[in-house]
Every structure is written in structure tokens, then in C-alpha cells.
Amino acid sequence: MKQTIMSLTKAKAKLLELARAANDNGEAFILTKDGAPVSALIPMNEYEAFLETVEIEEDADLKKVLARSLRDEKAGRLWTRDKSGKWKKHSRTRQDSH
């Protein structure tokens, strides 16, 4: 993601332009006051991903479930649904192992 550093004063004058660049082009802007970073303007999808990450990090039970799921995946203990919706043991393909 492209990041641009700019003062709050400059950003204030270009806010609509910056918001469009973030939304349309995935750009991020680090906003400074007296040369120090104080805020960031980032695309909404990046912000939502950040919030999800924080939510996971704060939930000890969810972290345990995710860790167990990763161990199961590495050990090949995977299940998928077939076309009729029934659960079946997932068989690894050559592409899965890459």
C-alpha cells in the first residue's frame, strides 16, 4: 500500500481528494502535526481488517480455536462439504501442498 506523509494543514485543504485516493487507489496517508505522526487516513477495507485483527487478539478463546485449526490444517485434518452438503474428509491435492 502506497503511503504518503503530509501535514494536517495540507491534508485539511485536500481532504476530499485524499479520501477518494484512499478509497479508489488504496492509498494511505500519515498525517503529521509539527512533524510528528498523529493520525492516518486509510482505505475502509484496511480499517475493517485492522478492527477484525484487534478483535481476534483480544479474544483468548478465539485465538485458541484458530491455533487448533491451524494445527489441524497442517496435520491434514480437514473437512469439506460435497455438492449435496454432506461433510467429508478433505483429500489434499498437489496444489494444496504448495
Contacts in CASP RR format, 6 or more apart in sequence:
PFRMAT RR
TARGET T0000
AUTHOR 0000-0000-0000
METHOD contacts of the structure
MODEL  1
MKQTIMSLTKAKAKLLELARAANDNGEAFILTKDGAPVSALIPMNEYEAF
LETVEIEEDADLKKVLARSLRDEKAGRLWTRDKSGKWKKHSRTRQDSH
1 26 0 8 1.000
1 27 0 8 1.000
1 28 0 8 1.000
1 42 0 8 1.000
1 43 0 8 1.000
1 46 0 8 1.000
2 25 0 8 1.000
2 26 0 8 1.000
2 27 0 8 1.000
2 28 0 8 1.000
3 27 0 8 1.000
3 28 0 8 1.000
3 29 0 8 1.000
3 30 0 8 1.000
4 27 0 8 1.000
4 28 0 8 1.000
4 29 0 8 1.000
4 30 0 8 1.000
5 29 0 8 1.000
5 30 0 8 1.000
5 32 0 8 1.000
5 37 0 8 1.000
6 29 0 8 1.000
6 30 0 8 1.000
6 31 0 8 1.000
6 32 0 8 1.000
7 31 0 8 1.000
7 32 0 8 1.000
7 33 0 8 1.000
7 35 0 8 1.000
8 31 0 8 1.000
8 32 0 8 1.000
8 33 0 8 1.000
8 38 0 8 1.000
8 39 0 8 1.000
11 18 0 8 1.000
11 29 0 8 1.000
11 31 0 8 1.000
11 41 0 8 1.000
18 27 0 8 1.000
18 29 0 8 1.000
18 41 0 8 1.000
19 41 0 8 1.000
21 27 0 8 1.000
21 29 0 8 1.000
22 28 0 8 1.000
22 29 0 8 1.000
22 41 0 8 1.000
22 42 0 8 1.000
22 43 0 8 1.000
22 44 0 8 1.000
23 43 0 8 1.000
23 44 0 8 1.000
26 43 0 8 1.000
26 46 0 8 1.000
27 43 0 8 1.000
28 40 0 8 1.000
28 41 0 8 1.000
28 42 0 8 1.000
28 43 0 8 1.000
28 46 0 8 1.000
29 40 0 8 1.000
29 41 0 8 1.000
29 42 0 8 1.000
30 37 0 8 1.000
30 39 0 8 1.000
30 40 0 8 1.000
31 37 0 8 1.000
31 38 0 8 1.000
31 39 0 8 1.000
31 40 0 8 1.000
31 41 0 8 1.000
32 38 0 8 1.000
42 50 0 8 1.000
55 62 0 8 1.000
56 62 0 8 1.000
56 63 0 8 1.000
56 66 0 8 1.000
57 63 0 8 1.000
72 78 0 8 1.000
76 90 0 8 1.000
76 92 0 8 1.000
78 89 0 8 1.000
78 90 0 8 1.000
78 92 0 8 1.000
79 87 0 8 1.000
79 88 0 8 1.000
79 89 0 8 1.000
79 90 0 8 1.000
80 87 0 8 1.000
80 88 0 8 1.000
80 90 0 8 1.000
81 87 0 8 1.000
81 88 0 8 1.000
82 88 0 8 1.000
END
